[in-house]
Amino acid sequence: MSSKLTPLAPTSAAQPDSSRPYFGIGLGLVAVSTASLLIRYAQSEGVPSLVIAAYRLSLASLVLAPFAVWRQASELRGFTRRQWALVLTSGIFLGAHFAAWISSLAYTSVASSVVLVSSSPLFVALIAALALREKLSRVVMAGLVLTLAGAAVVGLSDVCAPAACTSLYTFVQGSAFLGDVLAVLGALALAIYLVAGRALRAKVSLTSYIFTTYATAALVLVLVVSAARLPVAGYPARSYLWLSLLALVPQLVGHSSFNWALKYLPATFVSVTILGEPAGSIVLAALLLREVPGFVELGGSLLILAGILLASRQPRAESN
């Protein structure tokens, strides 16, 4: 899973009949769908989840650094204290998102992890209702109910094998439950990152925004890895290929494609289209990891995606 884009960039009617924006969306979906696969490959080489998260954000920040320093140096120097506070908040929770979600893939299935972590739009709506006192519409509430029902079904799929069901106590003590919880915590952290980043993104350029938040998240994760005394080197050579591809493909190519498409397509359309990422991840996991979701898990995943889609279709001022 990767961090979702914030639907704040201005849209325009430029090139309305061009297929290029739709190609950009397709490229972005393929790129971000590889994230869970690359993470699993790195984990199979013995790389701890926190180290994977630190490498992903650190390498992405290093690639962005020359562009940010060269093109946005004056803007970065002009950041106010409030803007730096927003950068710090966004970066901390972006780091928490990747730490939780990447860790979840070590305990639960790709299908459960990517679908549960995609519930962040609903957490955004709940945070807005609690912090900003925005009223939850019936559409959002219906989407929330569908998503909760789907999450319960996904959990049930981990409890019940084709032959029998384990006890709830056994399930809670199991690794799948821990993975599901980590995925949900990753969604919550991502939602806080998006809410904190809205005010910042409205005032600064895209390059400055993603560079400062990625770099902050990378620094936080490096400090956590250092405190946990996890090794950052000495892994098999192939693991560094997976880590590099993770930073370049889903993080930079994927999200850059989405943000580029926002110039030509409505933010609502782009945001809803990104919900195709779990489907892409599940297909790749089935083909390359031989991890085929069962009917119960697939049904719960479809309920979650339906709930998110329903809530995402709710008109919002920032989508226009």
Short mmCIF file of the C-alpha atoms (twelve columns), coordinates in Angstrom:
data_MODEL
# 
_entry.id   MODEL 
# 
loop_
_atom_site.group_PDB 
_atom_site.id 
_atom_site.type_symbol 
_atom_site.label_atom_id 
_atom_site.label_alt_id 
_atom_site.label_comp_id 
_atom_site.label_asym_id 
_atom_site.label_seq_id 
_atom_site.Cartn_x 
_atom_site.Cartn_y 
_atom_site.Cartn_z 
_atom_site.pdbx_PDB_model_num 
ATOM 1   C CA . MET A 1   0.000   0.000   0.000   1 
ATOM 2   C CA . SER A 2   1.238   3.201   -0.490  1 
ATOM 3   C CA . SER A 3   0.264   6.890   0.618   1 
ATOM 4   C CA . LYS A 4   -2.774  8.197   -1.199  1 
ATOM 5   C CA . LEU A 5   -2.864  11.487  -2.986  1 
ATOM 6   C CA . THR A 6   -4.591  14.464  -1.427  1 
ATOM 7   C CA . PRO A 7   -7.359  15.635  -3.804  1 
ATOM 8   C CA . LEU A 8   -6.515  19.298  -3.495  1 
ATOM 9   C CA . ALA A 9   -4.656  20.107  -6.675  1 
ATOM 10  C CA . PRO A 10  -6.604  22.303  -9.072  1 
ATOM 11  C CA . THR A 11  -8.324  20.615  -11.949 1 
ATOM 12  C CA . SER A 12  -8.971  22.104  -15.324 1 
ATOM 13  C CA . ALA A 13  -10.633 21.272  -18.576 1 
ATOM 14  C CA . ALA A 14  -7.306  21.185  -20.418 1 
ATOM 15  C CA . GLN A 15  -7.128  18.509  -23.091 1 
ATOM 16  C CA . PRO A 16  -10.618 17.104  -22.294 1 
ATOM 17  C CA . ASP A 17  -10.558 14.752  -25.290 1 
ATOM 18  C CA . SER A 18  -7.043  13.448  -24.717 1 
ATOM 19  C CA . SER A 19  -6.436  9.883   -23.602 1 
ATOM 20  C CA . ARG A 20  -3.163  10.816  -21.919 1 
ATOM 21  C CA . PRO A 21  -4.684  11.551  -18.465 1 
ATOM 22  C CA . TYR A 22  -6.423  8.172   -18.499 1 
ATOM 23  C CA . PHE A 23  -3.151  6.516   -19.475 1 
ATOM 24  C CA . GLY A 24  -1.580  8.310   -16.519 1 
ATOM 25  C CA . ILE A 25  -4.253  6.913   -14.204 1 
ATOM 26  C CA . GLY A 26  -3.683  3.400   -15.581 1 
ATOM 27  C CA . LEU A 27  0.083   3.710   -15.183 1 
ATOM 28  C CA . GLY A 28  -0.367  4.947   -11.632 1 
ATOM 29  C CA . LEU A 29  -2.659  2.047   -10.718 1 
ATOM 30  C CA . VAL A 30  -0.253  -0.549  -12.081 1 
ATOM 31  C CA . ALA A 31  2.659   1.117   -10.272 1 
ATOM 32  C CA . VAL A 32  1.019   1.343   -6.830  1 
ATOM 33  C CA . SER A 33  -0.403  -2.170  -7.122  1 
ATOM 34  C CA . THR A 34  3.157   -3.537  -7.087  1 
ATOM 35  C CA . ALA A 35  3.865   -2.145  -3.597  1 
ATOM 36  C CA . SER A 36  2.574   -5.100  -1.554  1 
ATOM 37  C CA . LEU A 37  4.333   -7.539  -3.878  1 
ATOM 38  C CA . LEU A 38  7.715   -5.761  -3.559  1 
ATOM 39  C CA . ILE A 39  7.277   -5.530  0.206   1 
ATOM 40  C CA . ARG A 40  6.622   -9.269  0.445   1 
ATOM 41  C CA . TYR A 41  9.738   -9.974  -1.639  1 
ATOM 42  C CA . ALA A 42  11.874  -7.767  0.646   1 
ATOM 43  C CA . GLN A 43  10.381  -9.396  3.756   1 
ATOM 44  C CA . SER A 44  11.181  -12.834 2.337   1 
ATOM 45  C CA . GLU A 45  14.839  -11.757 2.159   1 
ATOM 46  C CA . GLY A 46  14.802  -11.069 5.903   1 
ATOM 47  C CA . VAL A 47  14.436  -7.276  5.780   1 
ATOM 48  C CA . PRO A 48  12.372  -6.060  8.786   1 
ATOM 49  C CA . SER A 49  9.188   -4.125  7.991   1 
ATOM 50  C CA . LEU A 50  10.394  -0.925  9.682   1 
ATOM 51  C CA . VAL A 51  13.608  -1.008  7.660   1 
ATOM 52  C CA . ILE A 52  11.594  -1.463  4.462   1 
ATOM 53  C CA . ALA A 53  9.476   1.592   5.347   1 
ATOM 54  C CA . ALA A 54  12.590  3.654   6.129   1 
ATOM 55  C CA . TYR A 55  14.253  2.700   2.836   1 
ATOM 56  C CA . ARG A 56  11.105  3.467   0.841   1 
ATOM 57  C CA . LEU A 57  10.743  7.012   2.143   1 
ATOM 58  C CA . SER A 58  14.485  7.740   2.322   1 
ATOM 59  C CA . LEU A 59  15.196  6.725   -1.277  1 
ATOM 60  C CA . ALA A 60  12.136  8.601   -2.546  1 
ATOM 61  C CA . SER A 61  13.267  11.722  -0.647  1 
ATOM 62  C CA . LEU A 62  16.774  11.505  -2.097  1 
ATOM 63  C CA . VAL A 63  15.380  11.327  -5.638  1 
ATOM 64  C CA . LEU A 64  13.127  14.344  -4.987  1 
ATOM 65  C CA . ALA A 65  15.796  16.423  -3.196  1 
ATOM 66  C CA . PRO A 66  17.555  17.887  -6.292  1 
ATOM 67  C CA . PHE A 67  14.240  18.976  -7.832  1 
ATOM 68  C CA . ALA A 68  13.009  20.524  -4.595  1 
ATOM 69  C CA . VAL A 69  16.265  22.360  -3.857  1 
ATOM 70  C CA . TRP A 70  16.720  23.538  -7.436  1 
ATOM 71  C CA . ARG A 71  13.172  24.615  -8.244  1 
ATOM 72  C CA . GLN A 72  11.572  25.354  -4.873  1 
ATOM 73  C CA . ALA A 73  14.442  26.653  -2.739  1 
ATOM 74  C CA . SER A 74  12.879  30.090  -2.229  1 
ATOM 75  C CA . GLU A 75  9.510   28.578  -1.352  1 
ATOM 76  C CA . LEU A 76  11.072  26.230  1.188   1 
ATOM 77  C CA . ARG A 77  12.968  29.108  2.813   1 
ATOM 78  C CA . GLY A 78  9.699   31.023  3.103   1 
ATOM 79  C CA . PHE A 79  7.828   28.352  5.066   1 
ATOM 80  C CA . THR A 80  6.145   29.755  8.159   1 
ATOM 81  C CA . ARG A 81  6.198   28.101  11.591  1 
ATOM 82  C CA . ARG A 82  2.643   26.893  11.013  1 
ATOM 83  C CA . GLN A 83  3.629   25.315  7.708   1 
ATOM 84  C CA . TRP A 84  6.602   23.546  9.299   1 
ATOM 85  C CA . ALA A 85  4.289   22.324  12.068  1 
ATOM 86  C CA . LEU A 86  1.989   20.876  9.403   1 
ATOM 87  C CA . VAL A 87  4.983   19.280  7.679   1 
ATOM 88  C CA . LEU A 88  6.040   17.693  10.969  1 
ATOM 89  C CA . THR A 89  2.533   16.390  11.669  1 
ATOM 90  C CA . SER A 90  2.049   15.078  8.132   1 
ATOM 91  C CA . GLY A 91  5.466   13.436  8.071   1 
ATOM 92  C CA . ILE A 92  5.075   11.719  11.443  1 
ATOM 93  C CA . PHE A 93  1.751   10.175  10.499  1 
ATOM 94  C CA . LEU A 94  2.904   9.268   6.981   1 
ATOM 95  C CA . GLY A 95  5.783   7.397   8.588   1 
ATOM 96  C CA . ALA A 96  3.351   5.745   11.013  1 
ATOM 97  C CA . HIS A 97  1.147   4.742   8.074   1 
ATOM 98  C CA . PHE A 98  3.956   2.958   6.262   1 
ATOM 99  C CA . ALA A 99  5.314   1.378   9.446   1 
ATOM 100 C CA . ALA A 100 1.895   -0.070  10.337  1 
ATOM 101 C CA . TRP A 101 0.791   -1.091  6.843   1 
ATOM 102 C CA . ILE A 102 4.085   -2.669  5.759   1 
ATOM 103 C CA . SER A 103 4.215   -4.541  9.069   1 
ATOM 104 C CA . SER A 104 0.675   -5.825  8.477   1 
ATOM 105 C CA . LEU A 105 1.815   -7.626  5.319   1 
ATOM 106 C CA . ALA A 106 4.053   -9.835  7.462   1 
ATOM 107 C CA . TYR A 107 1.025   -11.160 9.369   1 
ATOM 108 C CA . THR A 108 -2.061  -11.179 7.148   1 
ATOM 109 C CA . SER A 109 -2.935  -11.727 3.495   1 
ATOM 110 C CA . VAL A 110 -2.320  -9.148  0.780   1 
ATOM 111 C CA . ALA A 111 -6.071  -8.976  0.140   1 
ATOM 112 C CA . SER A 112 -6.975  -8.232  3.767   1 
ATOM 113 C CA . SER A 113 -4.130  -5.752  4.201   1 
ATOM 114 C CA . VAL A 114 -4.609  -3.645  1.075   1 
ATOM 115 C CA . VAL A 115 -8.384  -3.521  1.383   1 
ATOM 116 C CA . LEU A 116 -8.398  -2.560  5.068   1 
ATOM 117 C CA . VAL A 117 -5.727  0.110   4.621   1 
ATOM 118 C CA . SER A 118 -7.816  1.588   1.784   1 
ATOM 119 C CA . SER A 119 -10.490 2.591   4.316   1 
ATOM 120 C CA . SER A 120 -8.651  5.859   5.062   1 
ATOM 121 C CA . PRO A 121 -11.276 8.057   3.270   1 
ATOM 122 C CA . LEU A 122 -13.829 7.012   5.870   1 
ATOM 123 C CA . PHE A 123 -11.440 7.891   8.692   1 
ATOM 124 C CA . VAL A 124 -10.965 11.292  7.025   1 
ATOM 125 C CA . ALA A 125 -14.739 11.819  7.157   1 
ATOM 126 C CA . LEU A 126 -14.858 10.784  10.822  1 
ATOM 127 C CA . ILE A 127 -11.940 13.036  11.768  1 
ATOM 128 C CA . ALA A 128 -13.566 15.952  9.962   1 
ATOM 129 C CA . ALA A 129 -16.786 15.289  11.860  1 
ATOM 130 C CA . LEU A 130 -15.029 15.162  15.238  1 
ATOM 131 C CA . ALA A 131 -12.375 17.851  14.790  1 
ATOM 132 C CA . LEU A 132 -14.107 20.239  12.398  1 
ATOM 133 C CA . ARG A 133 -17.686 19.452  13.468  1 
ATOM 134 C CA . GLU A 134 -18.660 18.610  9.907   1 
ATOM 135 C CA . LYS A 135 -21.951 16.727  9.751   1 
ATOM 136 C CA . LEU A 136 -21.760 13.180  8.442   1 
ATOM 137 C CA . SER A 137 -24.213 12.749  5.591   1 
ATOM 138 C CA . ARG A 138 -26.409 9.698   5.183   1 
ATOM 139 C CA . VAL A 139 -24.292 8.643   2.212   1 
ATOM 140 C CA . VAL A 140 -21.100 8.686   4.271   1 
ATOM 141 C CA . MET A 141 -22.833 6.880   7.127   1 
ATOM 142 C CA . ALA A 142 -24.072 4.195   4.730   1 
ATOM 143 C CA . GLY A 143 -20.560 3.827   3.362   1 
ATOM 144 C CA . LEU A 144 -19.209 3.500   6.895   1 
ATOM 145 C CA . VAL A 145 -21.718 0.760   7.738   1 
ATOM 146 C CA . LEU A 146 -20.840 -1.166  4.570   1 
ATOM 147 C CA . THR A 147 -17.128 -0.852  5.314   1 
ATOM 148 C CA . LEU A 148 -17.520 -2.031  8.906   1 
ATOM 149 C CA . ALA A 149 -19.582 -4.989  7.713   1 
ATOM 150 C CA . GLY A 150 -16.922 -5.839  5.151   1 
ATOM 151 C CA . ALA A 151 -14.155 -5.589  7.770   1 
ATOM 152 C CA . ALA A 152 -16.103 -7.994  9.985   1 
ATOM 153 C CA . VAL A 153 -16.424 -10.450 7.093   1 
ATOM 154 C CA . VAL A 154 -12.695 -10.182 6.298   1 
ATOM 155 C CA . GLY A 155 -11.979 -10.935 9.955   1 
ATOM 156 C CA . LEU A 156 -14.360 -13.885 9.797   1 
ATOM 157 C CA . SER A 157 -12.457 -15.249 6.822   1 
ATOM 158 C CA . ASP A 158 -9.354  -15.424 9.012   1 
ATOM 159 C CA . VAL A 159 -11.312 -17.210 11.756  1 
ATOM 160 C CA . CYS A 160 -13.045 -19.779 9.570   1 
ATOM 161 C CA . ALA A 161 -11.183 -22.199 7.360   1 
ATOM 162 C CA . PRO A 162 -13.141 -24.177 4.757   1 
ATOM 163 C CA . ALA A 163 -13.578 -27.044 7.210   1 
ATOM 164 C CA . ALA A 164 -14.143 -25.343 10.569  1 
ATOM 165 C CA . CYS A 165 -14.014 -22.153 12.577  1 
ATOM 166 C CA . THR A 166 -11.567 -21.424 15.370  1 
ATOM 167 C CA . SER A 167 -12.664 -19.702 18.551  1 
ATOM 168 C CA . LEU A 168 -12.688 -15.908 18.763  1 
ATOM 169 C CA . TYR A 169 -10.046 -16.087 21.503  1 
ATOM 170 C CA . THR A 170 -7.756  -18.135 19.249  1 
ATOM 171 C CA . PHE A 171 -8.270  -15.662 16.415  1 
ATOM 172 C CA . VAL A 172 -7.434  -12.640 18.578  1 
ATOM 173 C CA . GLN A 173 -4.255  -14.389 19.677  1 
ATOM 174 C CA . GLY A 174 -3.326  -15.180 16.063  1 
ATOM 175 C CA . SER A 175 -1.118  -13.331 13.611  1 
ATOM 176 C CA . ALA A 176 -3.907  -12.596 11.105  1 
ATOM 177 C CA . PHE A 177 -5.769  -10.516 13.675  1 
ATOM 178 C CA . LEU A 178 -2.595  -8.532  14.411  1 
ATOM 179 C CA . GLY A 179 -2.083  -7.948  10.682  1 
ATOM 180 C CA . ASP A 180 -5.667  -6.752  10.230  1 
ATOM 181 C CA . VAL A 181 -5.340  -4.359  13.194  1 
ATOM 182 C CA . LEU A 182 -2.061  -2.972  11.832  1 
ATOM 183 C CA . ALA A 183 -3.700  -2.384  8.438   1 
ATOM 184 C CA . VAL A 184 -6.560  -0.447  10.078  1 
ATOM 185 C CA . LEU A 185 -4.066  1.585   12.137  1 
ATOM 186 C CA . GLY A 186 -2.240  2.300   8.878   1 
ATOM 187 C CA . ALA A 187 -5.498  3.626   7.401   1 
ATOM 188 C CA . LEU A 188 -6.079  5.835   10.457  1 
ATOM 189 C CA . ALA A 189 -2.535  7.231   10.315  1 
ATOM 190 C CA . LEU A 190 -2.933  7.914   6.590   1 
ATOM 191 C CA . ALA A 191 -6.191  9.776   7.243   1 
ATOM 192 C CA . ILE A 192 -4.499  12.038  9.806   1 
ATOM 193 C CA . TYR A 193 -1.658  12.633  7.336   1 
ATOM 194 C CA . LEU A 194 -4.164  13.673  4.662   1 
ATOM 195 C CA . VAL A 195 -6.141  15.957  6.987   1 
ATOM 196 C CA . ALA A 196 -2.967  17.643  8.244   1 
ATOM 197 C CA . GLY A 197 -1.651  17.974  4.703   1 
ATOM 198 C CA . ARG A 198 -4.736  19.682  3.290   1 
ATOM 199 C CA . ALA A 199 -3.923  23.114  4.684   1 
ATOM 200 C CA . LEU A 200 -0.264  22.773  3.706   1 
ATOM 201 C CA . ARG A 201 -0.966  21.559  0.150   1 
ATOM 202 C CA . ALA A 202 -3.354  24.472  -0.432  1 
ATOM 203 C CA . LYS A 203 -0.498  26.948  0.067   1 
ATOM 204 C CA . VAL A 204 2.605   25.248  -1.342  1 
ATOM 205 C CA . SER A 205 3.632   23.516  -4.556  1 
ATOM 206 C CA . LEU A 206 3.335   19.774  -5.027  1 
ATOM 207 C CA . THR A 207 7.122   19.253  -5.113  1 
ATOM 208 C CA . SER A 208 7.679   21.144  -1.861  1 
ATOM 209 C CA . TYR A 209 4.784   19.319  -0.230  1 
ATOM 210 C CA . ILE A 210 5.775   15.761  -1.055  1 
ATOM 211 C CA . PHE A 211 9.513   16.363  -0.530  1 
ATOM 212 C CA . THR A 212 9.141   17.840  2.947   1 
ATOM 213 C CA . THR A 213 6.587   15.267  4.100   1 
ATOM 214 C CA . TYR A 214 8.487   12.318  2.613   1 
ATOM 215 C CA . ALA A 215 11.768  13.552  4.118   1 
ATOM 216 C CA . THR A 216 10.162  14.080  7.531   1 
ATOM 217 C CA . ALA A 217 8.601   10.624  7.445   1 
ATOM 218 C CA . ALA A 218 11.947  9.141   6.392   1 
ATOM 219 C CA . LEU A 219 13.733  10.868  9.289   1 
ATOM 220 C CA . VAL A 220 11.130  9.606   11.780  1 
ATOM 221 C CA . LEU A 221 11.451  6.041   10.490  1 
ATOM 222 C CA . VAL A 222 15.255  6.177   10.509  1 
ATOM 223 C CA . LEU A 223 15.153  7.283   14.157  1 
ATOM 224 C CA . VAL A 224 12.750  4.452   15.011  1 
ATOM 225 C CA . VAL A 225 14.941  1.904   13.199  1 
ATOM 226 C CA . SER A 226 17.989  3.247   15.045  1 
ATOM 227 C CA . ALA A 227 16.209  3.113   18.420  1 
ATOM 228 C CA . ALA A 228 15.128  -0.466  17.719  1 
ATOM 229 C CA . ARG A 229 18.730  -1.299  16.716  1 
ATOM 230 C CA . LEU A 230 17.631  -2.890  13.480  1 
ATOM 231 C CA . PRO A 231 20.384  -3.437  10.883  1 
ATOM 232 C CA . VAL A 232 20.118  -1.281  7.763   1 
ATOM 233 C CA . ALA A 233 22.734  -3.219  5.773   1 
ATOM 234 C CA . GLY A 234 24.010  -6.746  5.347   1 
ATOM 235 C CA . TYR A 235 20.934  -8.122  3.605   1 
ATOM 236 C CA . PRO A 236 21.045  -10.248 0.422   1 
ATOM 237 C CA . ALA A 237 21.880  -8.229  -2.686  1 
ATOM 238 C CA . ARG A 238 18.486  -8.928  -4.239  1 
ATOM 239 C CA . SER A 239 16.700  -7.243  -1.314  1 
ATOM 240 C CA . TYR A 240 18.174  -3.871  -2.292  1 
ATOM 241 C CA . LEU A 241 16.624  -4.268  -5.744  1 
ATOM 242 C CA . TRP A 242 13.182  -4.718  -4.156  1 
ATOM 243 C CA . LEU A 243 13.735  -1.732  -1.857  1 
ATOM 244 C CA . SER A 244 14.840  0.502   -4.744  1 
ATOM 245 C CA . LEU A 245 11.920  -0.546  -6.923  1 
ATOM 246 C CA . LEU A 246 9.550   0.095   -4.001  1 
ATOM 247 C CA . ALA A 247 10.710  3.707   -3.775  1 
ATOM 248 C CA . LEU A 248 10.816  4.327   -7.518  1 
ATOM 249 C CA . VAL A 249 7.744   2.510   -8.858  1 
ATOM 250 C CA . PRO A 250 4.800   2.774   -6.425  1 
ATOM 251 C CA . GLN A 251 6.064   5.778   -4.448  1 
ATOM 252 C CA . LEU A 252 7.350   8.071   -7.197  1 
ATOM 253 C CA . VAL A 253 5.941   6.811   -10.517 1 
ATOM 254 C CA . GLY A 254 2.576   5.800   -9.045  1 
ATOM 255 C CA . HIS A 255 1.723   8.881   -7.058  1 
ATOM 256 C CA . SER A 256 3.330   11.263  -9.568  1 
ATOM 257 C CA . SER A 257 1.053   9.821   -12.263 1 
ATOM 258 C CA . PHE A 258 -2.032  10.403  -10.094 1 
ATOM 259 C CA . ASN A 259 -1.053  13.970  -9.296  1 
ATOM 260 C CA . TRP A 260 -0.256  14.693  -12.955 1 
ATOM 261 C CA . ALA A 261 -3.680  13.380  -13.992 1 
ATOM 262 C CA . LEU A 262 -5.327  15.758  -11.502 1 
ATOM 263 C CA . LYS A 263 -4.435  18.614  -13.837 1 
ATOM 264 C CA . TYR A 264 -6.818  17.244  -16.456 1 
ATOM 265 C CA . LEU A 265 -9.386  15.151  -14.583 1 
ATOM 266 C CA . PRO A 266 -11.704 15.919  -11.640 1 
ATOM 267 C CA . ALA A 267 -10.176 15.079  -8.269  1 
ATOM 268 C CA . THR A 268 -13.246 13.021  -7.339  1 
ATOM 269 C CA . PHE A 269 -12.789 10.802  -10.397 1 
ATOM 270 C CA . VAL A 270 -9.079  10.315  -9.682  1 
ATOM 271 C CA . SER A 271 -9.669  9.558   -6.002  1 
ATOM 272 C CA . VAL A 272 -12.365 6.970   -6.741  1 
ATOM 273 C CA . THR A 273 -10.270 5.372   -9.487  1 
ATOM 274 C CA . ILE A 274 -7.446  4.803   -7.002  1 
ATOM 275 C CA . LEU A 275 -9.731  2.296   -5.282  1 
ATOM 276 C CA . GLY A 276 -8.647  -0.034  -8.080  1 
ATOM 277 C CA . GLU A 277 -5.310  -0.443  -6.284  1 
ATOM 278 C CA . PRO A 278 -6.517  -3.252  -3.969  1 
ATOM 279 C CA . ALA A 279 -7.872  -5.154  -6.968  1 
ATOM 280 C CA . GLY A 280 -4.543  -4.848  -8.760  1 
ATOM 281 C CA . SER A 281 -2.620  -5.933  -5.663  1 
ATOM 282 C CA . ILE A 282 -4.885  -8.955  -5.139  1 
ATOM 283 C CA . VAL A 283 -4.471  -10.046 -8.777  1 
ATOM 284 C CA . LEU A 284 -0.667  -9.722  -8.613  1 
ATOM 285 C CA . ALA A 285 -0.569  -11.612 -5.307  1 
ATOM 286 C CA . ALA A 286 -2.653  -14.407 -6.827  1 
ATOM 287 C CA . LEU A 287 -0.441  -14.656 -9.922  1 
ATOM 288 C CA . LEU A 288 3.018   -14.202 -8.383  1 
ATOM 289 C CA . LEU A 289 2.627   -15.174 -4.734  1 
ATOM 290 C CA . ARG A 290 -0.032  -17.856 -5.316  1 
ATOM 291 C CA . GLU A 291 -2.088  -16.127 -2.637  1 
ATOM 292 C CA . VAL A 292 -5.674  -16.525 -3.808  1 
ATOM 293 C CA . PRO A 293 -8.337  -15.012 -1.517  1 
ATOM 294 C CA . GLY A 294 -11.211 -17.250 -0.466  1 
ATOM 295 C CA . PHE A 295 -14.824 -16.458 -1.235  1 
ATOM 296 C CA . VAL A 296 -15.520 -15.101 2.260   1 
ATOM 297 C CA . GLU A 297 -12.464 -12.831 2.201   1 
ATOM 298 C CA . LEU A 298 -13.260 -11.680 -1.327  1 
ATOM 299 C CA . GLY A 299 -16.866 -10.938 -0.373  1 
ATOM 300 C CA . GLY A 300 -15.780 -8.874  2.613   1 
ATOM 301 C CA . SER A 301 -13.263 -7.007  0.456   1 
ATOM 302 C CA . LEU A 302 -15.979 -6.127  -2.045  1 
ATOM 303 C CA . LEU A 303 -18.171 -4.794  0.778   1 
ATOM 304 C CA . ILE A 304 -15.332 -2.599  2.039   1 
ATOM 305 C CA . LEU A 305 -14.603 -1.227  -1.430  1 
ATOM 306 C CA . ALA A 306 -18.315 -0.612  -2.035  1 
ATOM 307 C CA . GLY A 307 -18.532 1.351   1.220   1 
ATOM 308 C CA . ILE A 308 -15.485 3.451   0.378   1 
ATOM 309 C CA . LEU A 309 -16.787 4.070   -3.147  1 
ATOM 310 C CA . LEU A 310 -20.178 5.138   -1.805  1 
ATOM 311 C CA . ALA A 311 -18.645 7.602   0.653   1 
ATOM 312 C CA . SER A 312 -16.180 8.916   -1.944  1 
ATOM 313 C CA . ARG A 313 -19.011 9.837   -4.311  1 
ATOM 314 C CA . GLN A 314 -20.302 12.337  -1.787  1 
ATOM 315 C CA . PRO A 315 -19.784 15.805  -3.321  1 
ATOM 316 C CA . ARG A 316 -17.230 17.920  -1.476  1 
ATOM 317 C CA . ALA A 317 -16.146 21.463  -1.990  1 
ATOM 318 C CA . GLU A 318 -12.466 20.627  -2.440  1 
ATOM 319 C CA . SER A 319 -13.214 18.215  -5.246  1 
ATOM 320 C CA . ASN A 320 -14.068 20.956  -7.701  1 
# 
